[in-house]
Amino acid sequence: MHSWRTAWRGLTKAAGLPGLRFHDLRYHAVTELAESQTSEHTILSIAEHVSRKMLEHYSHVRIEAKRRALDGLVGESHA
């Protein structure tokens, strides 16, 4: 291992994920937390130095999560 970057590239290539950046894992984790309705305060605590503005950037909620949320509203109004 010559450097962190070399090691990371080797690992991602071996895993069949060439081009995956370490930062992508953080982005994915924050997005998943946001979609699971984890509170902003908790996400900010886990992600540490992320500002509220960056949290908004990290956590665009995917269309499917929005669809599920809206479907939940429709289901509640007919109950």
LOZATI-44406 format. One record per residue (C-alpha): residue in three letters; x, y, z; residue number from 1. Coordinates in Angstrom, 2 decimals, decimal comma, padded with zeros to 5 digits, always signed. Example, Ala and Ser with C-alpha at 12.3 -4.5 7.8 and 13.67 -1.06 7.14 Angstrom:
(atom "ALA"; (+012,30; -004,50; +007,80); 1)
(atom "SER"; (+013,67; -001,06; +007,14); 2)
This chain:
(atom "MET"; (+000,00; +000,00; +000,00); 1)
(atom "HIS"; (+001,59; +003,25; -001,11); 2)
(atom "SER"; (-001,12; +005,60; +000,04); 3)
(atom "TRP"; (-004,72; +005,78; +001,20); 4)
(atom "ARG"; (-005,84; +006,61; -002,35); 5)
(atom "THR"; (-004,00; +003,65; -003,85); 6)
(atom "ALA"; (-005,42; +001,31; -001,22); 7)
(atom "TRP"; (-008,96; +002,64; -001,73); 8)
(atom "ARG"; (-008,74; +002,27; -005,51); 9)
(atom "GLY"; (-007,50; -001,30; -005,12); 10)
(atom "LEU"; (-010,30; -002,19; -002,71); 11)
(atom "THR"; (-013,07; -000,67; -004,81); 12)
(atom "LYS"; (-011,75; -002,28; -007,98); 13)
(atom "ALA"; (-011,56; -005,69; -006,25); 14)
(atom "ALA"; (-015,13; -005,21; -004,99); 15)
(atom "GLY"; (-016,34; -004,42; -008,50); 16)
(atom "LEU"; (-017,00; -000,78; -007,60); 17)
(atom "PRO"; (-014,34; +001,15; -009,50); 18)
(atom "GLY"; (-014,73; +004,89; -009,24); 19)
(atom "LEU"; (-016,52; +004,77; -005,88); 20)
(atom "ARG"; (-015,22; +007,62; -003,75); 21)
(atom "PHE"; (-014,99; +007,35; +000,03); 22)
(atom "HIS"; (-017,03; +010,56; +000,18); 23)
(atom "ASP"; (-019,86; +008,75; -001,66); 24)
(atom "LEU"; (-020,33; +006,54; +001,42); 25)
(atom "ARG"; (-020,91; +009,59; +003,62); 26)
(atom "TYR"; (-023,37; +011,06; +001,14); 27)
(atom "HIS"; (-025,25; +007,76; +000,98); 28)
(atom "ALA"; (-025,37; +007,39; +004,76); 29)
(atom "VAL"; (-026,75; +010,90; +005,28); 30)
(atom "THR"; (-029,34; +010,35; +002,54); 31)
(atom "GLU"; (-030,46; +007,05; +004,08); 32)
(atom "LEU"; (-030,74; +008,65; +007,53); 33)
(atom "ALA"; (-032,82; +011,51; +006,11); 34)
(atom "GLU"; (-035,11; +009,10; +004,31); 35)
(atom "SER"; (-035,59; +007,06; +007,47); 36)
(atom "GLN"; (-037,01; +010,16; +009,16); 37)
(atom "THR"; (-034,08; +010,50; +011,51); 38)
(atom "SER"; (-034,15; +013,95; +013,09); 39)
(atom "GLU"; (-031,92; +016,68; +011,66); 40)
(atom "HIS"; (-030,26; +017,05; +015,04); 41)
(atom "THR"; (-029,30; +013,37; +015,07); 42)
(atom "ILE"; (-028,02; +013,43; +011,49); 43)
(atom "LEU"; (-025,95; +016,54; +012,19); 44)
(atom "SER"; (-024,51; +014,83; +015,26); 45)
(atom "ILE"; (-023,60; +011,68; +013,33); 46)
(atom "ALA"; (-022,19; +013,55; +010,32); 47)
(atom "GLU"; (-020,36; +015,92; +012,69); 48)
(atom "HIS"; (-019,03; +018,94; +010,80); 49)
(atom "VAL"; (-021,91; +019,12; +008,29); 50)
(atom "SER"; (-023,81; +022,43; +008,40); 51)
(atom "ARG"; (-027,58; +022,62; +007,93); 52)
(atom "LYS"; (-026,97; +023,93; +004,41); 53)
(atom "MET"; (-024,72; +020,97; +003,59); 54)
(atom "LEU"; (-027,29; +018,63; +005,16); 55)
(atom "GLU"; (-029,83; +019,90; +002,65); 56)
(atom "HIS"; (-027,32; +019,25; -000,14); 57)
(atom "TYR"; (-026,52; +015,74; +001,10); 58)
(atom "SER"; (-030,05; +014,65; +001,75); 59)
(atom "HIS"; (-032,11; +015,29; -001,33); 60)
(atom "VAL"; (-034,80; +012,81; -000,66); 61)
(atom "ARG"; (-035,23; +010,41; -003,53); 62)
(atom "ILE"; (-038,45; +010,43; -005,52); 63)
(atom "GLU"; (-039,44; +007,00; -004,17); 64)
(atom "ALA"; (-039,17; +008,25; -000,58); 65)
(atom "LYS"; (-041,38; +011,21; -001,49); 66)
(atom "ARG"; (-043,88; +008,87; -003,13); 67)
(atom "ARG"; (-044,05; +006,66; -000,01); 68)
(atom "ALA"; (-044,55; +009,71; +002,20); 69)
(atom "LEU"; (-047,41; +010,99; +000,04); 70)
(atom "ASP"; (-048,97; +007,53; -000,18); 71)
(atom "GLY"; (-048,91; +007,46; +003,62); 72)
(atom "LEU"; (-050,86; +010,73; +003,73); 73)
(atom "VAL"; (-053,47; +009,39; +001,31); 74)
(atom "GLY"; (-053,81; +006,21; +003,36); 75)
(atom "GLU"; (-054,29; +008,18; +006,59); 76)
(atom "SER"; (-056,99; +010,42; +005,15); 77)
(atom "HIS"; (-059,10; +007,43; +004,11); 78)
(atom "ALA"; (-058,79; +005,63; +007,44); 79)
